[in-house]
Amino acid sequence: MPTGADGSGGSEDAEGDAPLPGAPATPRNRAKSAVLWGLVGGFSFLVLAQGYLLLDGDLPFAYAWLFVVAAGVAVGSAGVTYGVEHRVAKRRT
């Protein structure tokens, strides 16, 4: 029996051609992925807001509120990622 790079045994697809890519779609892996995508979303918002401010833009709220909004973006993107990742990602089940 072939062994995958991670030593898991390398499950194969329906045709038996090649091992499926990615880590197993466990709840822990989905949560870890969602948290990481949440961080990406929050930091992306901060980068875009900082770029807007550098180009002489004016925000309708105080600078400190950027971090509150960024936290909201991070939580929202993490929630959406956790909710739909299992439908769109090609991971082993």
CORVENRA-V617112 format. One record per residue. N is the residue number from 1. RES is the residue in three letters. SS is DSSP state (~ for helix, > for strand, _ for the rest). D_CENTER is the distance of its C-alpha to the mean C-alpha in whole Angstrom. Layout:
BEGIN
[[N	RES	SS	D_CENTER] [N	RES	SS	D_CENTER]]
END
This chain:
BEGIN
[[1	MET	_	33] [2	PRO	_	30] [3	THR	_	28] [4	GLY	_	24] [5	ALA	_	23] [6	ASP	_	22] [7	GLY	_	25] [8	SER	_	24] [9	GLY	_	26] [10	GLY	_	24] [11	SER	_	24] [12	GLU	>	25] [13	ASP	_	25] [14	ALA	_	27] [15	GLU	_	30] [16	GLY	_	29] [17	ASP	_	29] [18	ALA	_	26] [19	PRO	>	23] [20	LEU	_	20] [21	PRO	_	17] [22	GLY	_	14] [23	ALA	_	14] [24	PRO	_	16] [25	ALA	_	14] [26	THR	_	15] [27	PRO	~	14] [28	ARG	~	13] [29	ASN	~	11] [30	ARG	~	9] [31	ALA	~	9] [32	LYS	~	8] [33	SER	~	5] [34	ALA	~	5] [35	VAL	~	6] [36	LEU	~	5] [37	TRP	~	3] [38	GLY	~	6] [39	LEU	~	8] [40	VAL	~	7] [41	GLY	~	8] [42	GLY	~	11] [43	PHE	~	12] [44	SER	~	12] [45	PHE	~	15] [46	LEU	~	17] [47	VAL	~	17] [48	LEU	~	18] [49	ALA	~	20] [50	GLN	~	22] [51	GLY	~	23] [52	TYR	~	24] [53	LEU	~	26] [54	LEU	~	28] [55	LEU	_	29] [56	ASP	_	31] [57	GLY	_	29] [58	ASP	_	30] [59	LEU	_	27] [60	PRO	_	29] [61	PHE	_	28] [62	ALA	_	28] [63	TYR	_	26] [64	ALA	_	25] [65	TRP	~	24] [66	LEU	~	21] [67	PHE	~	19] [68	VAL	~	20] [69	VAL	~	18] [70	ALA	~	15] [71	ALA	~	15] [72	GLY	~	15] [73	VAL	~	12] [74	ALA	~	10] [75	VAL	~	11] [76	GLY	~	11] [77	SER	~	8] [78	ALA	~	7] [79	GLY	~	10] [80	VAL	~	9] [81	THR	~	6] [82	TYR	~	8] [83	GLY	~	11] [84	VAL	~	11] [85	GLU	~	9] [86	HIS	~	12] [87	ARG	~	14] [88	VAL	~	12] [89	ALA	_	11] [90	LYS	_	14] [91	ARG	_	14] [92	ARG	_	17] [93	THR	_	18]]
END
